[in-house]
Amino acid sequence: MSASHLLILYVAITLGGLCALGIYSEMRRRRFGPTHSEDTIFRCKNCGSVYTDDSDVDRSRCSHCGKMNEPIVF
């Protein structure tokens, strides 16, 4: 084998190993990382308080002033 073929083989093996390590670490992060919250975020139009409630409600009552509020749309 020539020197150029050995160099290409070395670089390909190194890049393949780095790709495999990146894929493994991403799979591990997704498996053990925190999950996305299913709660809905609300902001009170009366007092400005920001709070969360279950995802199955369309309107929620503010815990500070009691006003019913619509969820925040991002």
N, C-alpha and C positions, 0 to 999 in steps of 0.2 A: 504494500500500500504506500502511496505517496504521502508526503507531509500534508498536502492540501486536503486529501481525503480524511486523514486522521483529525485535522483541525475541524473540519465540517462535522465529523462524527462526534467529536467532543462537544462542540457548541450545540448540536441537536440534542444530545443526551442531557446536557445541562438545562436547556430550555424546556425540554419535556419534563424533567424533574421539577422545575419551578412551576410549570403549569399544573402538574399533578398536586403539588403542595398547595397551590392557590385554590384549586377546586376542593381539596380536602378541608382546608381551613374555612372556606365559605359554607360548605355543608355542615361542618361542626358548629359554626356560628349560628346558622339558622336553626339547628336542632336544639341548642342549649341557650340561645339568646332569649330575651324577653319577647313576649307575644304582643301583638297589637291589641289595644283595648277596644272592645266592642261598644263602649259607652258613647252617648251622644253629648256634645258640648253645647251648653246654653249660656247666654249672656243676658242678664236682667236689664230691661230697658228702663226700669225705674231707679234701681240703686247701682247698676253697673257691675254687680257681682258675677263672676264666672264660675260655673259649676257643671257637673256631669250628672247624667241620669241614664237609665237603661235605654238600649237602642230601639226597643219596641214602642216607645211613647212618642207622640207627635208634638205635644206641648208638655211643659213641666213647670211646677210651681217653685218659685225662688225660695230658698230656705231662710233668707234674711228678711225680705219684705212681703212675701206671699203672692207676688204678681205672677200670672201665667205668662210664659215666654215661648217663642219659637226657637228651634235649634239654629246654631250658627252654620251657615253654608260657606265653605272655603272655595 
